[in-house]
Amino acid sequence: MNIEDAKSHLGEIVKPFQQDLNRRQKRLDFIKKCIQCIEKNDFFQLDELLKSKQVAEVLKDASLEGCASIFSQLQARADEQIELYKSEFKKGLVQIAEKMELPMQVDLPRFFVMKGIEGEVNFSARRTKLGELTIKSFDPKRIVSMALNLKRKFYDAVFEPQLFINSLFTCYQEIIKKERHEMGDAVPIQQLYADYVWSLQSKAFLQNMDKAKFKGYNVEQFAIDFWRFFNSDVSLTEGGYCIRLAPGRIKSLWLIDQMGEKRQISHASFTKS
């Protein structure tokens, strides 16, 4: 047997032992993570660990069968502490929101402020998502502060529903003219949105395309403005045309419809009322 063959055979002999060692190391690492969570009183992370597939892997090892009862006790303790924390968290979040005169409904892990402004708390990851924003915290004060800023941004600005629908109709007319469509034909909502954003730009921007002079208008604002329009006394363009939104998944935008529901909209059209 030459030296290379000897090396290969030894590798094959030790392979199952190495695989078993790797499995044991993973089980050991899992138990260490559980211990760290206990030391930090991090019951959210502990709960996530105890509900993972790794528990079954640990309990496959006969030498670790004593972990079963301990895991069960830890799960009961984690459930108790999580419910207690969530109750206190919800209470604190609502109190701070009320103090700031911010309307808020809480159904953890989700919470709702106003149409188009909603969020979700990920306790185990210690982060909160609110709209398109994510913060690495679930501090109630920071959440309310962030929600209040979005409310001011999206709702406190002056909104003229008649101007909004008239401008959309103008963009719609330009699209069907360019595409040689007929009045009443549906156009892609993404195209209507893009043209509407373009219509909002100032002459100063259009002259030299200076990015500093570009007026931002994101899809979140577009969705909320639709809701503000539907919720206003205005329902038609000045020429008597009514907008219709068609649901669809392909090349769609998440908008708020007449019923206040957030839906994927793919096309829009205007018809004479």
Number of C-alpha atoms within 10 A of each C-alpha: 5 6 7 9 10 11 10 10 11 11 12 11 10 10 12 11 11 12 11 11 12 12 15 15 12 15 21 14 12 18 18 12 15 22 13 14 17 15 10 11 13 17 24 19 20 25 20 14 18 18 12 11 9 14 17 13 14 21 15 11 14 8 9 12 12 11 15 14 10 11 17 12 12 18 19 12 14 22 16 12 16 16 11 11 14 14 13 11 16 17 13 15 23 18 15 16 21 13 9 12 10 18 14 19 16 16 10 14 13 15 18 17 20 17 16 24 19 18 21 19 21 16 17 13 13 14 15 23 18 20 14 9 10 14 15 11 16 19 16 19 13 14 21 20 15 15 24 19 13 20 19 10 11 20 16 10 9 7 13 13 22 16 14 16 22 16 17 20 23 15 21 28 18 14 17 17 12 9 10 9 13 10 14 18 13 19 20 19 21 17 17 21 19 14 18 20 19 16 13 13 16 13 10 11 14 12 8 9 13 10 8 7 14 16 13 10 15 11 15 17 17 20 21 22 22 19 22 21 22 17 15 12 10 15 17 20 22 13 10 11 18 17 19 15 20 18 17 14 11 11 13 17 23 19 26 24 22 15 9 16 13 17 18 19 22 22 22 20 22 22 14 12 11
